[in-house]
Amino acid sequence: MGLTKSEIFSDKQNKLAGMMKALAHPARIAIVQYLIKTNACVNGDLVEELGLAQPTISQHLKELKNAGLIQGTIEGTSVCYCIEPKTWALYQKEFGALFAAYKGADNCCG
């Protein structure tokens, strides 16, 4: 399997691909949905909610935090996570622009 030649794509295309990669796992989608629903949570809540092992949850939280989608605070032995509003707004803008660019086609492949 060859390496991705990211340098042949625009910075915007590479950035959007990275943003999508951060959400490209059903567990991360479920985590984000749970954070949106609860507006904050303690890490242990995610283990109960999703039924995944704590190390698995922690790895997915790390990916989401590295992407800037979530933020967390440590309070004693608990970590509380929530959506990072500025990054969330950027995702909404970029994904919205991608989907809005398609205007439909009457004669496409059919």
C-alpha positions as CSV (number, residue, x, y, z in Angstrom):
1,M,0.0,0.0,0.0
2,G,1.5,3.3,-1.1
3,L,1.9,6.5,0.9
4,T,-0.6,9.2,0.5
5,K,0.9,12.0,-1.6
6,S,-0.7,14.8,0.5
7,E,1.6,17.4,-1.1
8,I,-0.3,17.1,-4.4
9,F,-3.5,18.3,-2.7
10,S,-4.3,21.8,-1.5
11,D,-3.8,22.8,2.1
12,K,-7.6,23.2,2.4
13,Q,-8.1,19.6,1.1
14,N,-5.6,18.2,3.5
15,K,-7.1,20.1,6.4
16,L,-10.6,18.9,5.6
17,A,-9.4,15.3,5.3
18,G,-7.8,15.6,8.7
19,M,-11.0,17.0,10.1
20,M,-12.9,14.1,8.7
21,K,-10.4,11.6,9.9
22,A,-10.9,12.8,13.5
23,L,-14.6,11.8,13.2
24,A,-14.0,8.7,11.0
25,H,-14.8,6.1,13.7
26,P,-18.2,5.2,15.0
27,A,-17.0,5.3,18.6
28,R,-15.8,8.9,18.2
29,I,-19.2,9.8,16.6
30,A,-20.9,8.2,19.6
31,I,-18.7,10.1,22.0
32,V,-19.4,13.4,20.3
33,Q,-23.1,12.7,20.2
34,Y,-23.1,11.9,23.9
35,L,-21.1,15.0,24.7
36,I,-23.6,17.1,22.7
37,K,-26.6,15.4,24.5
38,T,-25.2,15.8,28.0
39,N,-23.2,19.1,27.4
40,A,-20.4,17.6,29.5
41,C,-19.5,14.3,31.0
42,V,-17.1,12.4,33.2
43,N,-15.0,9.8,31.5
44,G,-16.6,6.9,33.4
45,D,-20.0,7.9,32.0
46,L,-18.7,7.1,28.5
47,V,-17.7,3.6,29.5
48,E,-21.2,2.9,30.8
49,E,-22.9,4.7,27.8
50,L,-20.9,3.1,25.0
51,G,-20.0,-0.3,26.5
52,L,-16.3,0.0,25.5
53,A,-13.3,-0.6,27.6
54,Q,-11.8,2.4,29.4
55,P,-8.5,2.3,27.4
56,T,-10.5,2.3,24.2
57,I,-12.5,5.3,25.3
58,S,-9.3,7.1,26.4
59,Q,-7.7,6.5,23.0
60,H,-10.8,7.9,21.1
61,L,-10.9,10.9,23.5
62,K,-7.2,11.5,22.8
63,E,-7.9,11.6,19.1
64,L,-10.8,14.0,19.5
65,K,-8.8,16.2,21.8
66,N,-5.8,16.2,19.4
67,A,-8.2,17.4,16.7
68,G,-9.4,20.2,19.0
69,L,-13.0,18.9,18.9
70,I,-13.2,18.4,22.6
71,Q,-11.7,20.0,25.7
72,G,-11.3,18.5,29.1
73,T,-10.5,19.5,32.6
74,I,-9.1,17.4,35.4
75,E,-10.8,17.5,38.8
76,G,-9.2,15.1,41.2
77,T,-9.3,11.7,39.6
78,S,-12.1,12.6,37.1
79,V,-11.7,14.2,33.7
80,C,-14.7,16.2,32.4
81,Y,-15.0,16.5,28.6
82,C,-17.1,18.8,26.5
83,I,-17.3,20.1,22.9
84,E,-14.8,22.9,22.1
85,P,-17.1,25.6,20.6
86,K,-14.6,27.4,18.3
87,T,-13.4,24.2,16.7
88,W,-17.0,22.9,16.4
89,A,-18.0,26.1,14.6
90,L,-15.1,25.6,12.2
91,Y,-16.2,22.0,11.5
92,Q,-19.7,23.2,10.8
93,K,-18.4,25.9,8.4
94,E,-16.0,23.6,6.5
95,F,-18.4,20.6,6.2
96,G,-21.3,22.9,5.4
97,A,-19.3,24.5,2.6
98,L,-18.3,21.1,1.2
99,F,-21.9,19.9,1.1
100,A,-23.3,23.2,-0.1
101,A,-20.9,23.2,-3.1
102,Y,-23.0,20.4,-4.7
103,K,-25.9,21.8,-6.5
104,G,-27.3,18.6,-8.0
105,A,-27.0,17.3,-11.5
106,D,-29.8,16.3,-13.8
107,N,-27.7,14.3,-16.2
108,C,-25.3,12.5,-13.9
109,C,-24.7,8.8,-14.7
110,G,-28.3,8.0,-15.3
